[in-house]
Amino acid sequence: MPPLPAQPLLDTLRLNSGMIKRQLNGISHEETLIQPPFQANCMNWTLGHLLTSRDAMLELLSLPPVLTPTEKKIYDRGSLPLADSAIASPLESLLGRHETSARQLRAALESASQSSLEMPCDFGGGMPLGEALAFLLWHETCHTGQLELLRQLAGKNDQVIK
C-alpha cells in the first residue's frame, strides 16, 4: 500500500499530540496557570494557543473549530498573559478538545488527495493547502517544546523526552 499523500503531516500530528499528552500528564489545572518569571505565557495559555492553531487547520479543511470565539481571543497570538484564572479554560476541557481536534485532523488528512493538498488556500497569501498545514504543524511543534520548560516550572522535575 503506497503512503498517504499527507503522511508527513500525519506523522507530525501524531508526534506532537503524543508529546503534548505526555508533557501534561500529572499536571493540575492550577499548575497550568503558573506564569514564568520571563516574557512568556503559562501552560494553560500555551495549550489554548495550540488549539487556535488547530482551529486554523480545521478551518482550512472545512471543519468546525474546537474553541469558542471568546476563548480564541484569550489564547490567540498577541493576547495578554493569562493571569486571571477566572477566564482560563479548565485543563480537562482543553485536553478533551485537543483530542477531538487530533481525531478530526487525522480523519481529514487520511482522506486528503495529492491534488487537494496542492490547491491554493486562504492562508499565507494563497499557499498550497499542504504547505499551510505543514507551517501550522511546525508552529505547533515550537509551542509543544515550550511545554517541557513549563512542566519543570510547575515543579515536575522529570524527563518526559528521553
C-alpha positions, 0 to 999 in steps of 0.5 A: 500500500503506497503512503498517504499523500499527507503522511508527513503531516500525519506523522507530525500530528501524531508526534506532537499530540503524543508529546503534548499528552505526555508533557501534561500528564500529572499536571493540575489545572492550577499548575497550568496557570503558573506564569514564568518569571520571563516574557512568556505565557503559562501552560494553560495559555500555551495549550489554548494557543495550540488549539487556535492553531488547530482551529486554523487547520480545521478551518482550512479543511472545512471543519468546525473549530474546537474553541469558542470565539471568546476563548480564541481571543484569550489564547490567540497570538498577541493576547495578554498573559493569562493571569486571571484564572477566572477566564482560563479554560479548565485543563480537562476541557482543553485536553478533551478538545485537543483530542477531538481536534487530533481525531478530526485532523487525522480523519481529514488528512487520511482522506486528503488527495495529492491534488487537494493538498496542492490547491491554493488556500486562504492562508499565507497569501494563497499557499498550497493547502499542504504547505499551510498545514505543514507551517501550522504543524511546525508552529505547533511543534515550537509551542509543544517544546515550550511545554517541557520548560513549563512542566519543570516550572510547575515543579515536575522535575522529570524527563518526559523526552528521553 
